């Protein structure tokens, strides 16, 4: 028991140090960038007196170590500063934009998992066959093609040429601001409001970006599942199960896959975290009002508080999902201490 407690405490300390290190890196990157956040806030033609006053109000006239100490104190109190572009608190903006990204990433990881894991198992059980080769080529294409290329091709074919898919954006203009925000997830809020028209419209707008993100993630999940399964199928316990005369399906799903399932926890957790970060390009192509677009617009306008705050949030998600995967790994596999 004490060994597990020590392991838990060491994990917590490691997480805290990682988040602190991430805070240090994001802060100093934001400060050493060649853009001036003061000029971004007041404009290039502002009088020098106004520039100096705003610089003092933002605390940028203080030494760098004092700025960092003030920033860390704010972070510990849940304050990520104020956006010069929207004039809102960064935490308020993130709470507004992040659910849209969460909706995309969650739908994409569900589809990628449902499709990717069976494909990986299928490819491993038919190693070297035309099925295996086809799946590997499909996964290689999904992992190699840039996301923005797939997104632009999707808009060009299904929206512009064929006209069977809705255009960019999260919702048609007739439904905008008509659904009360409860969770921030538009499909869920539409159902809660009982507006099926808004629900189907939101779902239709999600199809293209979700499928592109799911394809990219599915390619990675399939490849990892195939690799893990090939190792599992060569294990002595699988050979013994086959020697006992068990059916192929029972050997695969009852003996080999459980060990693979434990390993896949980490893969799925990090893939999900990558979707929350990697949706930046997809959101900009589809004009999806999520965290990725908010981060990009802030960066292009030298609004560094949202950039640092969003980066810190994404990094924290990575760390926490990795920690969750580690805890589940230990729970499901008693051999791991």
Secondary structure, 3 states (H helix, E strand, C coil): CHHHHHHHHHHHHHHHHHHHHHHHHHHHHHHHCCCCHHHHHHCCCCCHHHHHHHHHHCCCCCCHHHHHHHHHHHHHCCCCCECCCCCCEHHHHHHHHHHHHHHHHHHHHHHHHHHHHHHHHHHHHCCCCHHHHHHHHHHHHHHHCCHHHHHHHHHHHHHHHCCCCCCCCCCCCCCCCCCCCCCCCHHHHHHHHCCHHHHHHHHHHHHHHHHHHHHHHHHHHHHHHHHHHHHHHCCHHHHHHHHCCCCHHHHHHHHHHHHHHHHHHHHHHHHHHHHHHHHHHHHHHCCCCCHHHHHHHHHHCCCHHHHHHHHHHHHHHHHHHHHHHHHHHHHHCCCCC
